[in-house]
């Protein structure tokens, strides 16, 4: 005869078996239903290239990026040659760009350019490549605020975008995308120059005047047509003075005066300039009778222009 403890244990084991079976049934049902839910691949067999392309365009118009990519891939696989295949490659770049898959978009752009170097729309591929590289690694804060701030963007992506835009108007001067590419290239060059100036100003505030001169020279040499050259020449002028190279400081001033005759820096005279961390405001001033004898708010007014 079973005692109460044995009865309780048998009940627990029986109950556990029922629970286990119930769990297995639930899991199996979930797996079966998931197969039904996620396996929504359409059968595109038998559709012509034109029909596939129109189906892809419909998906794009509805912002169904995953479906659009799938159809474009199917089109290219089933009809690898011809105008629809080439257009599918171009649209693939665009869909990846709109869906913010920048790495895939850049790869698709490079692929199209490599496979179709003489295509009538290869200029558009270069232009798209520039747009994709421009938006690459855009900060979350910038996206949320809707601001186009390049100050904390990786310079590699900015340079890639600049290169693509420059190729548009250099290789295809009559392209409809050439004027816009020139505007974007100029903006990016100015942004890169301003970033270099920001670094030079930081070095100036730390007294690293050799580094200041190197950065400023780079701006003068590589971005000679940008407004930041004025700041670069002024930084060189004052850094040379701080290091005791008065002749070089005078030469920098002469170049500054020649290219920017109305520069505010020409009226600033100081022997000792120190910058705080708050965007270039001076902490110390030391006056004398020379042309460097006084300085007010040096370099601070243009910090936000880049």
TORSE-423336 format. One line per field, with one value per residue: residue number from 1; x, y negated, z negated of N, C-alpha, C in turn; residue in one letter. Coordinates in Angstrom, 2 decimals, decimal comma. Example, Ala and Ser with C-alpha at 12.3 -4.5 7.8 and 13.67 -1.06 7.14 Angstrom:
BEGIN
k = 1:2
neast = 13,19:12,85
nnorth = 5,69:2,25
nup = -7,80:-7,08
caeast = 12,30:13,67
canorth = 4,50:1,06
caup = -7,80:-7,14
ceast = 13,20:12,90
cnorth = 3,30:-0,03
cup = -7,80:-7,87
r = A:S
This chain:
BEGIN
k = 1:2:3:4:5:6:7:8:9:10:11:12:13:14:15:16:17:18:19:20:21:22:23:24:25:26:27:28:29:30:31:32:33:34:35:36:37:38:39:40:41:42:43:44:45:46:47:48:49:50:51:52:53:54:55:56:57:58:59:60:61:62:63:64:65:66:67:68:69:70:71:72:73:74:75:76:77:78:79:80:81:82:83:84:85:86:87:88:89:90:91:92:93:94:95:96:97:98:99:100:101:102:103:104:105:106:107:108:109:110:111:112:113:114:115:116:117:118:119:120:121:122:123:124:125:126:127:128:129:130:131:132:133:134:135:136:137:138:139:140:141:142:143:144:145:146:147:148:149:150:151:152:153:154:155:156:157:158:159:160:161:162:163:164:165:166:167:168:169:170:171:172:173:174:175:176:177:178:179:180:181:182:183:184:185:186:187:188:189:190:191:192:193:194:195:196:197:198:199:200:201:202:203:204:205:206:207:208:209:210:211:212:213:214:215:216:217:218:219:220:221:222:223:224:225:226:227:228:229:230:231:232:233:234:235:236:237:238:239:240:241:242:243:244:245:246:247:248:249:250:251:252:253:254:255:256:257:258:259:260:261:262:263:264:265:266:267:268:269:270:271:272:273:274:275:276:277:278:279:280:281:282:283:284:285:286:287:288:289:290:291:292:293:294:295:296:297:298:299:300:301:302:303:304:305:306
neast = 0,85:0,52:2,15:1,29:3,33:4,48:2,33:2,02:4,45:4,19:2,06:3,20:5,14:3,52:2,08:4,16:4,96:2,74:2,79:5,24:4,67:2,71:4,14:5,89:4,06:3,13:5,51:6,05:3,82:4,26:6,61:5,72:3,79:5,42:6,93:5,02:4,46:6,81:7,68:7,20:7,97:7,57:6,59:8,27:8,60:8,36:7,65:8,23:11,18:10,47:8,04:8,92:10,51:8,66:7,15:9,04:9,37:6,87:6,94:8,98:7,76:5,99:7,62:8,63:11,22:12,68:11,28:11,53:14,32:14,63:13,14:14,50:16,97:16,15:15,32:17,78:19,15:17,62:17,49:20,22:21,35:20,93:18,75:17,02:18,24:20,50:19,26:18,12:20,37:21,15:18,88:19,06:21,19:19,98:17,79:19,10:20,35:18,15:17,10:19,00:21,21:24,17:26,70:26,14:25,00:27,16:28,84:27,22:27,15:29,87:30,12:28,36:29,60:32,01:31,18:29,81:31,24:30,90:28,28:25,24:24,16:26,11:27,18:25,20:25,42:27,90:27,16:25,16:26,79:28,33:26,32:25,60:28,01:28,27:26,20:27,01:27,78:26,54:25,73:23,68:22,51:22,50:20,70:18,35:17,98:17,78:19,83:22,61:25,41:28,82:30,87:31,57:31,81:33,22:36,18:36,98:34,69:33,68:35,68:35,48:32,96:33,45:35,35:33,77:31,83:33,50:34,41:32,11:31,64:34,08:34,64:32,28:31,39:29,17:27,03:23,78:23,95:26,25:26,36:25,12:26,81:29,19:28,51:28,09:30,62:32,21:31,14:31,86:34,66:35,13:34,14:35,99:38,29:37,60:37,48:40,16:41,15:39,89:41,20:43,79:43,42:42,93:45,44:46,85:45,81:46,98:49,59:51,11:52,81:54,26:52,75:50,47:51,33:51,88:49,31:47,95:49,41:48,72:46,04:46,29:47,67:46,07:43,45:43,13:41,30:39,35:37,47:38,61:41,31:42,12:41,99:43,91:46,32:46,51:46,78:49,25:50,82:50,68:51,59:54,21:55,27:55,08:56,96:59,21:60,02:60,26:60,63:59,34:56,79:56,25:56,28:54,03:52,07:52,25:51,34:48,78:47,76:47,90:46,06:43,79:42,90:41,18:41,12:40,35:42,32:44,61:44,72:45,20:47,35:49,83:51,95:51,67:49,39:46,68:44,43:41,19:39,22:36,82:36,06:38,08:38,44:40,41:42,65:44,84:46,63:49,30:50,65:52,52:54,51:54,61:53,37:51,97:50,71:48,14:45,13:41,88:39,36:40,28:40,12:37,63:35,15:34,49:34,10:31,75:31,14:31,89
nnorth = 1,19:-2,24:-4,94:-8,29:-10,08:-8,83:-8,84:-11,59:-12,20:-10,62:-11,94:-14,43:-13,72:-12,78:-15,08:-16,71:-15,42:-15,86:-18,66:-18,99:-17,78:-19,51:-21,86:-21,14:-20,81:-23,46:-24,80:-23,53:-24,26:-27,01:-27,12:-26,09:-27,99:-30,23:-29,61:-29,84:-32,53:-33,97:-33,00:-34,35:-34,62:-35,59:-33,99:-34,51:-33,36:-33,08:-35,67:-38,50:-40,54:-43,21:-43,13:-42,25:-44,42:-46,52:-45,57:-45,74:-48,52:-49,27:-48,24:-49,87:-52,38:-52,09:-52,05:-49,64:-48,27:-45,86:-43,96:-45,20:-45,08:-42,29:-41,66:-43,11:-41,82:-39,30:-39,92:-40,66:-38,27:-36,49:-37,78:-38,71:-40,43:-43,41:-46,34:-46,43:-44,94:-46,49:-48,83:-47,84:-47,41:-50,06:-51,00:-49,43:-50,55:-52,95:-52,13:-50,89:-53,15:-54,80:-53,19:-53,40:-51,71:-51,99:-50,82:-48,64:-50,10:-51,66:-49,60:-48,56:-50,76:-51,01:-48,58:-48,86:-50,97:-49,78:-47,64:-48,93:-51,13:-52,88:-53,48:-55,29:-56,42:-56,42:-58,62:-59,31:-57,18:-57,74:-60,12:-59,26:-57,66:-59,61:-60,90:-58,82:-58,28:-60,73:-60,74:-58,68:-57,34:-59,34:-61,24:-60,17:-62,18:-64,29:-63,29:-63,18:-65,86:-66,95:-68,32:-69,22:-68,57:-68,44:-68,32:-66,32:-64,18:-61,33:-61,89:-60,34:-59,39:-61,82:-62,62:-60,56:-61,08:-63,62:-62,96:-61,41:-63,27:-65,13:-63,61:-63,42:-66,03:-66,39:-64,17:-64,14:-66,78:-67,91:-66,77:-66,50:-66,38:-67,65:-70,49:-70,48:-68,70:-70,14:-72,17:-70,70:-69,57:-71,81:-72,65:-70,47:-70,54:-72,94:-72,22:-70,24:-71,80:-73,55:-71,76:-71,08:-73,56:-73,81:-71,83:-72,87:-75,20:-74,12:-72,98:-75,37:-76,51:-74,85:-75,42:-74,10:-74,87:-74,11:-72,01:-73,47:-75,10:-73,13:-72,03:-74,32:-75,00:-72,82:-73,39:-75,74:-74,75:-72,63:-73,49:-75,93:-77,70:-78,13:-79,83:-79,35:-79,62:-82,14:-82,07:-80,10:-81,30:-83,35:-81,88:-80,66:-82,98:-84,00:-81,76:-81,40:-83,75:-83,23:-81,23:-82,62:-83,08:-85,58:-86,56:-84,66:-84,96:-87,54:-87,12:-85,45:-87,22:-89,06:-87,55:-87,07:-89,68:-90,28:-88,51:-88,74:-91,57:-92,99:-91,65:-90,97:-90,09:-91,45:-93,72:-92,83:-92,56:-91,01:-89,64:-87,46:-84,95:-83,19:-80,49:-79,59:-76,63:-77,19:-77,55:-79,28:-81,76:-84,39:-84,09:-85,31:-88,34:-90,27:-93,32:-95,37:-97,69:-96,84:-95,52:-93,33:-93,87:-93,95:-92,07:-90,87:-88,63:-86,64:-84,56:-83,55:-84,31:-83,09:-80,41:-78,94:-78,94:-76,85
nup = 0,00:0,83:-0,71:-1,90:-1,05:1,16:2,89:3,35:4,66:7,00:8,17:8,70:10,60:12,69:13,32:14,18:16,51:18,14:18,33:19,67:22,15:23,02:23,31:25,37:27,45:27,68:28,46:30,90:32,36:32,46:33,97:36,41:37,11:37,30:39,49:41,42:41,13:41,75:44,14:46,81:49,36:52,64:55,67:58,48:60,88:64,37:64,87:66,92:67,65:67,67:66,24:63,74:63,07:62,91:60,79:58,76:58,71:57,79:55,19:54,20:54,31:52,27:50,17:49,36:48,67:48,27:49,80:52,28:52,78:52,88:55,19:57,15:57,07:57,93:60,51:61,70:61,48:63,05:65,48:66,50:68,34:70,27:70,43:68,25:66,27:65,80:64,91:62,64:61,06:60,59:59,20:56,97:55,56:54,86:53,27:51,11:50,14:49,36:47,38:45,48:45,41:45,58:46,04:47,78:49,85:50,77:51,68:53,72:55,43:56,19:57,50:59,69:61,07:61,73:63,37:65,37:66,80:68,94:69,06:69,66:67,40:65,48:64,26:62,48:60,71:59,51:58,28:56,50:54,92:53,69:52,15:50,44:49,05:47,83:45,95:44,38:41,20:39,82:37,01:34,24:32,75:34,55:36,43:34,90:34,23:36,68:37,86:39,86:39,03:39,32:37,56:35,73:37,33:38,96:40,67:42,82:44,15:45,03:46,80:48,69:49,75:50,83:52,80:54,55:55,42:56,67:58,80:60,32:61,52:62,70:64,40:65,80:67,00:68,24:67,06:65,55:62,87:62,20:61,43:58,84:57,57:57,52:55,72:53,38:53,07:52,60:50,16:48,55:48,71:47,40:44,90:44,13:44,01:41,92:39,83:39,58:38,80:36,31:34,87:34,96:33,47:30,98:30,44:30,35:28,02:26,23:26,42:28,28:30,65:32,91:33,91:34,47:36,60:38,53:39,00:39,88:42,18:43,74:44,29:45,81:48,02:49,01:49,09:50,49:51,60:49,76:47,14:44,66:44,85:44,10:41,26:40,91:41,80:39,92:37,56:38,07:38,14:35,46:34,03:34,98:33,96:31,21:30,99:31,48:34,05:35,76:38,36:39,96:38,95:39,80:42,57:42,81:42,03:44,13:46,32:45,43:45,39:48,08:49,27:47,74:47,23:45,59:43,24:39,86:38,22:38,81:37,30:34,80:32,12:30,35:27,84:26,30:26,31:25,06:24,96:23,82:23,06:24,11:26,94:27,99:26,61:25,27:22,51:21,37:21,80:22,99:23,24:25,55:27,43:30,01:33,25:32,50:30,13:28,87:28,40:29,06:28,48:30,28:33,10:32,30:33,39:35,79:35,34:35,55:38,18:39,82
caeast = 0,00:1,34:1,98:0,97:4,47:4,65:1,23:2,34:5,55:3,66:1,25:4,11:5,76:2,49:1,80:5,32:4,93:1,71:3,30:6,29:4,02:2,00:5,16:6,35:3,00:3,14:6,71:5,88:2,83:4,89:7,53:4,95:3,18:6,47:7,27:3,98:4,50:7,99:7,94:6,29:8,63:6,70:7,11:8,34:8,87:7,47:7,48:9,23:12,05:9,68:7,07:9,67:10,95:7,49:6,81:10,02:9,05:5,70:7,41:9,73:6,82:5,35:8,73:8,83:12,60:13,11:10,66:12,12:15,65:14,44:12,67:15,60:17,94:15,57:15,39:19,16:19,54:16,91:17,77:21,46:21,80:19,88:18,51:16,33:19,24:21,32:18,45:17,96:21,59:21,07:17,83:19,54:21,95:19,04:17,01:19,99:20,56:16,95:16,90:20,12:22,19:25,20:27,75:25,65:24,79:28,47:29,29:26,42:27,59:31,16:29,88:27,78:30,63:33,00:30,59:29,23:31,98:30,48:26,82:24,74:23,80:27,18:27,34:24,21:25,99:28,89:26,44:24,57:27,89:28,64:25,25:25,68:29,18:28,00:25,33:27,59:28,22:25,89:25,49:22,30:22,03:22,22:19,46:17,21:17,81:17,60:20,91:23,65:26,65:29,92:31,96:32,00:31,71:34,48:36,67:37,12:33,44:33,58:36,61:34,92:31,89:34,08:35,94:32,71:31,25:34,50:34,45:30,93:31,80:35,35:34,49:31,06:31,12:27,86:26,00:22,79:24,32:27,51:26,24:24,86:28,02:30,15:28,08:28,34:32,06:32,70:30,71:32,65:36,03:35,12:33,97:37,27:39,21:37,20:37,87:41,59:41,32:39,47:42,30:44,90:43,10:43,14:46,89:47,27:45,46:47,90:50,96:51,81:52,82:54,74:51,57:49,59:51,86:51,70:47,89:47,59:50,02:47,90:44,85:46,69:48,10:45,05:42,14:43,55:40,20:38,32:37,59:39,41:42,71:42,38:42,31:45,15:47,44:46,60:47,34:50,68:51,44:50,83:52,40:55,60:55,69:55,25:58,20:60,34:60,40:59,62:60,64:58,27:55,54:56,06:55,92:52,64:51,23:52,27:50,45:47,43:47,36:47,75:44,88:42,63:43,29:40,26:41,08:40,40:43,54:45,70:44,72:45,44:48,78:50,05:53,14:51,31:47,98:46,31:43,04:40,46:38,57:35,53:36,05:39,05:38,47:41,72:42,75:45,90:47,13:50,48:50,77:53,75:54,33:54,71:52,10:51,30:50,60:46,83:44,29:40,58:38,46:40,94:39,66:36,40:33,91:34,18:34,11:30,52:30,86:32,16
canorth = 0,00:-3,43:-5,93:-9,61:-10,74:-8,21:-9,32:-12,97:-12,17:-10,11:-13,01:-15,46:-13,24:-12,75:-16,47:-17,23:-14,87:-16,56:-20,01:-18,88:-17,54:-20,73:-22,82:-20,68:-21,14:-24,91:-25,15:-23,04:-25,13:-28,31:-26,97:-25,94:-29,27:-31,16:-29,29:-30,43:-33,99:-34,57:-32,53:-35,09:-34,86:-35,45:-33,22:-35,41:-32,60:-33,33:-37,10:-39,09:-41,52:-44,43:-42,90:-42,24:-45,77:-47,29:-45,08:-46,34:-49,94:-49,38:-48,04:-51,06:-53,48:-51,83:-52,03:-48,25:-48,14:-44,46:-43,35:-45,80:-44,49:-40,90:-41,62:-43,59:-40,73:-38,26:-40,41:-40,60:-36,87:-35,83:-38,51:-39,41:-41,36:-44,26:-47,62:-46,25:-44,49:-47,65:-49,73:-47,18:-47,69:-51,45:-51,13:-48,77:-51,57:-53,94:-51,51:-50,76:-54,51:-55,25:-52,36:-53,71:-50,62:-52,72:-49,93:-47,93:-51,08:-51,99:-48,43:-48,48:-51,83:-50,62:-47,46:-49,38:-51,76:-48,84:-46,82:-49,77:-52,41:-53,77:-53,57:-56,66:-56,90:-56,18:-59,84:-59,20:-56,25:-58,51:-61,09:-58,50:-57,26:-60,78:-61,10:-57,75:-58,52:-61,94:-60,41:-57,59:-57,63:-60,54:-61,02:-60,02:-63,50:-65,05:-62,78:-63,56:-67,31:-67,41:-69,25:-68,64:-68,98:-67,55:-68,56:-65,09:-63,10:-60,74:-62,59:-59,40:-59,39:-63,12:-62,59:-59,66:-61,82:-64,67:-62,34:-61,01:-64,48:-65,71:-62,79:-63,72:-67,21:-66,30:-63,20:-64,39:-68,22:-68,26:-66,01:-67,29:-66,33:-68,37:-71,71:-70,15:-68,06:-71,21:-72,83:-69,80:-69,42:-73,03:-72,60:-69,45:-71,05:-73,93:-71,50:-69,61:-72,87:-74,03:-70,74:-71,24:-74,79:-73,52:-71,09:-73,81:-76,09:-73,35:-72,94:-76,71:-76,71:-74,02:-75,88:-73,21:-75,75:-73,38:-71,31:-74,50:-75,49:-72,02:-71,96:-75,51:-74,86:-71,86:-74,08:-76,67:-73,99:-71,71:-74,14:-77,30:-78,56:-78,16:-80,95:-78,96:-79,99:-83,35:-81,61:-79,34:-82,25:-84,04:-80,92:-80,57:-84,25:-84,10:-80,66:-81,72:-84,75:-82,58:-80,44:-83,52:-83,18:-86,83:-86,71:-83,81:-85,60:-88,68:-86,57:-85,00:-88,44:-89,65:-86,74:-87,32:-91,01:-90,26:-87,75:-89,17:-92,93:-93,49:-90,68:-91,54:-89,65:-92,39:-94,74:-92,19:-92,59:-90,40:-88,83:-86,23:-84,65:-81,91:-80,21:-78,69:-75,53:-77,64:-77,97:-80,25:-83,06:-84,58:-84,14:-86,21:-89,30:-91,01:-94,39:-96,10:-98,71:-96,26:-95,32:-92,22:-94,26:-93,76:-91,10:-90,70:-87,62:-86,09:-83,32:-83,01:-84,70:-82,27:-79,00:-78,26:-79,09:-75,65
caup = 0,00:0,96:-1,76:-1,34:-0,39:2,47:3,74:3,73:5,63:8,25:8,73:9,23:11,83:13,73:13,68:14,91:17,87:18,89:18,61:20,69:23,44:23,39:23,76:26,68:28,42:27,90:29,23:32,26:33,02:32,71:35,09:37,64:37,44:37,71:40,88:42,24:41,04:42,34:45,49:47,67:50,63:53,79:56,79:59,60:62,10:65,49:65,12:67,79:67,00:67,48:65,17:62,48:62,75:62,48:59,45:57,85:58,58:56,93:53,82:53,83:54,07:50,98:49,19:48,94:49,13:48,30:50,99:53,48:52,98:53,29:56,58:57,99:57,15:58,78:61,88:62,19:61,58:64,15:66,72:66,12:69,37:70,79:69,76:66,97:65,31:65,46:64,10:61,33:60,30:60,14:58,19:55,76:54,83:54,33:52,19:49,95:49,63:48,66:46,19:44,58:45,40:46,31:46,51:48,96:50,91:51,34:52,43:54,94:56,32:56,75:58,43:60,93:61,76:62,28:64,43:66,43:66,79:70,03:69,03:69,76:66,06:64,52:63,48:61,39:59,74:58,75:57,45:55,40:54,04:52,86:51,18:49,43:48,21:47,05:44,82:43,60:39,83:39,31:35,58:33,83:32,32:35,75:37,02:34,08:34,27:38,05:38,18:40,71:38,38:39,67:36,63:35,10:38,32:39,37:41,86:43,93:44,91:45,70:47,93:49,70:50,40:51,62:53,98:55,48:56,03:57,57:60,01:61,13:62,39:63,43:65,49:66,57:66,80:68,79:66,35:64,82:61,46:62,00:60,62:57,44:57,04:57,22:54,49:52,25:52,91:51,96:48,76:47,86:48,58:46,34:43,64:43,78:43,62:40,60:38,84:39,37:38,02:34,94:34,24:34,80:32,35:29,74:30,23:29,95:26,62:25,43:26,62:29,20:31,82:34,08:34,42:35,04:37,91:39,46:39,36:40,64:43,50:44,49:44,75:46,87:49,19:49,53:49,21:50,74:52,02:48,72:46,18:43,49:45,06:43,30:39,91:40,95:41,88:38,63:36,59:38,36:37,76:34,01:33,53:35,26:32,99:29,90:31,03:31,67:35,47:36,16:39,81:40,49:38,55:40,70:43,88:42,74:42,01:45,46:47,14:44,93:45,82:49,53:49,66:46,94:46,80:44,56:42,14:38,50:37,56:39,09:36,26:33,51:31,83:29,04:27,61:25,61:26,47:24,47:25,25:22,93:23,75:24,60:28,32:28,42:25,96:24,66:21,05:20,96:22,77:22,55:24,21:25,78:28,45:31,34:33,94:31,87:28,73:28,25:29,10:28,44:29,05:31,45:33,71:31,73:34,05:36,94:34,99:35,93:39,60:40,57
ceast = 0,88:1,08:1,73:2,11:4,69:3,57:1,53:3,42:5,07:2,82:2,11:4,71:4,77:2,20:2,93:5,33:3,90:2,15:4,33:5,68:3,32:2,98:5,66:5,34:3,00:4,32:6,56:4,90:3,44:5,84:6,80:4,33:4,21:6,91:6,25:4,05:5,63:8,29:6,92:6,91:7,66:7,39:7,08:8,65:7,84:7,24:8,58:10,09:11,29:8,70:7,75:10,07:9,79:7,03:7,76:9,73:7,83:6,09:8,18:8,79:6,10:6,37:8,90:10,22:13,06:12,55:11,29:13,48:15,54:14,05:13,77:16,68:17,44:15,64:16,79:19,63:18,90:17,21:19,03:21,94:20,61:19,62:17,84:17,30:20,11:20,54:18,22:19,19:21,58:20,04:18,23:20,35:20,99:18,23:17,86:20,23:19,36:16,69:18,07:21,07:23,40:26,30:27,35:25,44:26,12:29,01:28,53:26,82:28,92:31,01:29,33:28,83:31,66:32,45:30,12:29,93:31,54:28,96:26,37:24,42:24,89:27,46:26,38:24,73:27,05:28,21:25,79:25,64:28,29:27,60:25,33:26,85:28,98:27,18:25,90:28,07:27,68:25,48:24,01:21,70:21,66:20,93:18,25:16,92:17,56:18,66:22,01:25,01:27,74:31,04:32,47:31,87:33,11:34,95:36,81:35,85:33,25:34,48:36,10:33,81:32,46:34,66:34,90:32,10:32,22:34,57:33,25:31,21:33,13:35,22:33,30:30,65:29,75:26,72:25,02:23,09:25,60:27,34:26,01:26,09:29,08:29,79:28,41:29,84:32,66:32,35:31,57:34,10:36,11:34,98:35,27:38,29:38,89:37,57:39,36:41,89:40,95:40,56:43,48:44,65:43,29:44,64:47,41:46,99:46,36:49,35:51,77:51,92:53,41:53,58:50,58:50,04:51,65:50,26:47,50:48,17:49,20:46,64:45,19:47,01:46,96:43,69:42,33:42,41:39,11:38,54:38,48:40,88:43,06:42,76:43,65:46,37:47,61:47,20:48,84:51,41:51,69:51,67:53,87:56,12:55,96:56,55:59,43:60,81:59,72:59,59:59,53:56,90:55,23:55,67:54,45:51,68:51,15:51,32:49,00:46,91:47,10:46,43:43,61:42,92:42,39:40,18:41,19:41,68:44,70:45,79:44,99:46,93:49,01:51,35:52,79:49,80:47,71:44,83:42,44:39,88:37,25:35,68:36,87:39,04:39,77:41,65:43,76:46,28:48,33:50,79:52,22:53,48:54,37:53,35:51,36:50,83:49,23:46,00:42,98:39,79:39,02:40,35:38,27:35,18:33,53:34,07:32,91:30,24:31,11:31,17
cnorth = -1,24:-4,39:-7,30:-10,27:-10,17:-8,69:-10,73:-13,01:-11,69:-11,19:-14,10:-15,01:-13,21:-14,15:-17,07:-16,71:-15,58:-17,97:-19,98:-18,67:-18,79:-21,78:-22,44:-21,02:-22,63:-25,34:-24,73:-23,91:-26,48:-28,24:-26,86:-27,26:-30,27:-30,89:-29,91:-31,93:-34,58:-34,09:-33,15:-35,38:-34,61:-34,62:-34,10:-34,68:-32,94:-34,80:-37,61:-40,09:-42,80:-44,29:-42,88:-43,65:-46,63:-46,85:-45,66:-47,82:-50,17:-49,22:-49,26:-52,22:-53,33:-51,75:-50,64:-47,82:-46,69:-43,77:-43,90:-45,21:-43,06:-40,81:-42,07:-42,53:-39,63:-38,66:-40,25:-39,16:-36,19:-36,48:-39,36:-40,43:-42,22:-45,48:-47,44:-45,77:-45,66:-48,63:-49,15:-47,42:-49,12:-51,61:-50,46:-49,74:-52,51:-53,37:-51,34:-52,13:-54,98:-54,45:-52,46:-52,53:-51,10:-51,81:-49,18:-48,88:-51,45:-50,83:-48,31:-49,56:-51,49:-49,50:-47,96:-50,14:-50,85:-48,06:-47,66:-51,12:-53,39:-53,92:-55,03:-57,26:-56,66:-57,44:-59,85:-58,25:-56,94:-59,48:-60,40:-58,05:-58,41:-61,02:-60,06:-57,99:-59,74:-61,63:-59,31:-58,10:-58,96:-60,29:-60,92:-61,36:-64,35:-64,60:-63,24:-65,05:-67,83:-68,38:-68,52:-69,06:-67,96:-67,59:-67,29:-63,89:-62,60:-61,40:-61,64:-59,39:-60,71:-63,15:-61,69:-60,37:-62,90:-64,10:-61,96:-62,22:-65,13:-64,93:-63,09:-64,88:-67,22:-65,36:-63,50:-65,87:-68,66:-67,53:-66,93:-67,32:-67,12:-69,63:-71,42:-69,50:-69,10:-71,91:-71,97:-69,63:-70,64:-73,04:-71,63:-69,89:-72,07:-73,26:-70,85:-70,66:-73,38:-73,02:-70,84:-72,50:-74,56:-72,78:-72,02:-74,76:-75,39:-73,28:-74,30:-76,94:-75,92:-74,44:-74,99:-73,89:-75,10:-72,64:-72,28:-74,85:-74,38:-71,91:-73,13:-75,46:-73,91:-72,50:-74,99:-75,90:-73,20:-72,35:-75,63:-78,23:-78,69:-79,32:-80,62:-79,32:-81,24:-82,97:-80,89:-80,26:-82,99:-83,13:-80,75:-81,82:-84,30:-82,96:-80,89:-82,77:-84,13:-81,78:-81,32:-83,64:-84,42:-87,03:-85,89:-84,39:-86,78:-88,21:-86,11:-86,18:-89,06:-88,89:-86,97:-88,66:-91,06:-89,61:-88,18:-90,57:-93,50:-92,56:-91,37:-91,17:-90,63:-93,48:-94,16:-92,08:-92,06:-89,63:-87,48:-86,03:-83,28:-81,70:-79,30:-77,57:-75,96:-78,35:-79,23:-81,60:-83,22:-84,66:-85,17:-87,14:-90,02:-92,06:-94,86:-97,06:-98,15:-96,02:-94,09:-92,59:-94,07:-92,80:-90,94:-89,64:-86,98:-84,74:-82,87:-83,25:-83,77:-80,79:-78,25:-78,31:-77,83:-74,61
cup = 0,00:-0,19:-1,14:-0,60:1,00:3,43:4,24:4,81:6,99:8,94:9,37:10,54:12,99:14,24:14,52:16,33:18,72:19,27:19,72:22,07:23,94:23,95:25,15:27,76:28,74:28,76:30,68:33,04:33,36:33,90:36,41:38,08:37,91:39,14:41,83:42,26:41,86:43,76:46,43:49,03:51,77:54,87:58,03:60,91:63,17:65,79:66,04:67,02:66,72:66,33:63,81:62,08:62,26:61,09:58,41:57,64:57,70:55,47:53,33:53,52:52,74:49,83:48,58:49,41:49,24:49,54:52,27:53,79:53,48:54,76:57,53:58,14:58,07:60,25:62,46:62,36:62,80:65,50:66,51:67,14:69,83:69,92:68,40:65,89:64,85:64,58:62,72:60,45:59,77:59,03:56,89:54,91:54,12:53,16:50,94:49,30:48,82:47,39:45,21:44,38:46,20:46,84:47,77:50,13:51,58:52,18:53,75:55,94:56,99:57,78:59,75:61,73:62,42:63,47:65,61:66,53:67,87:70,08:69,04:68,40:65,03:63,69:62,28:60,31:58,88:57,79:56,26:54,40:53,13:51,79:50,06:48,49:47,32:45,80:43,94:42,24:39,33:37,87:35,28:33,42:33,52:36,42:36,24:34,17:35,68:38,49:38,93:40,19:38,69:38,65:35,98:36,02:38,66:40,67:43,05:44,78:45,65:46,93:49,05:50,47:51,31:52,90:55,01:56,17:57,01:58,88:60,91:62,07:63,12:64,64:66,39:66,40:67,30:68,09:65,64:63,32:61,16:61,16:59,13:56,81:56,70:55,92:53,27:52,00:52,21:50,47:47,97:47,69:47,46:44,97:43,19:43,33:42,22:39,51:38,54:38,54:36,56:34,18:33,99:33,63:31,01:29,42:29,77:28,47:25,68:25,59:27,54:30,56:33,08:34,74:35,06:36,45:38,94:39,93:40,26:42,05:44,37:45,05:45,93:48,15:49,84:49,75:49,49:51,12:50,95:47,76:44,98:43,64:44,25:41,88:39,87:40,97:40,56:37,57:36,81:37,88:36,25:33,43:33,80:34,27:31,62:29,85:31,27:33,10:36,07:37,67:40,45:40,14:39,47:42,10:43,89:42,74:43,41:46,40:46,73:45,45:47,32:49,95:48,92:46,38:45,71:43,35:40,78:37,78:37,77:38,04:34,88:33,28:30,43:29,01:27,00:25,72:25,88:24,68:24,19:23,74:24,37:25,93:28,58:27,77:25,21:23,14:20,60:22,11:22,19:23,60:24,35:26,93:29,86:31,97:33,45:30,46:28,10:29,07:28,35:29,22:30,31:31,84:33,26:32,60:35,18:36,62:35,50:37,43:40,39:40,32
r = X:X:X:X:X:X:X:X:X:X:X:X:X:X:X:X:X:X:X:X:X:X:X:X:X:X:X:X:X:X:X:X:X:X:X:X:X:X:X:X:X:X:X:X:X:X:X:X:X:X:X:X:X:X:X:X:X:X:X:X:X:X:X:X:X:X:X:X:X:X:X:X:X:X:X:X:X:X:X:X:X:X:X:X:X:X:X:X:X:X:X:X:X:X:X:X:X:X:X:X:X:X:X:X:X:X:X:X:X:X:X:X:X:X:X:X:X:X:X:X:X:X:X:X:X:X:X:X:X:X:X:X:X:X:X:X:X:X:X:X:X:X:X:X:X:X:X:X:X:X:X:X:X:X:X:X:X:X:X:X:X:X:X:X:X:X:X:X:X:X:X:X:X:X:X:X:X:X:X:X:X:X:X:X:X:X:X:X:X:X:X:X:X:X:X:X:X:X:X:X:X:X:X:X:X:X:X:X:X:X:X:X:X:X:X:X:X:X:X:X:X:X:X:X:X:X:X:X:X:X:X:X:X:X:X:X:X:X:X:X:X:X:X:X:X:X:X:X:X:X:X:X:X:X:X:X:X:X:X:X:X:X:X:X:X:X:X:X:X:X:X:X:X:X:X:X:X:X:X:X:X:X:X:X:X:X:X:X:X:X:X:X:X:X:X:X:X:X:X:X:X:X:X:X:X:X
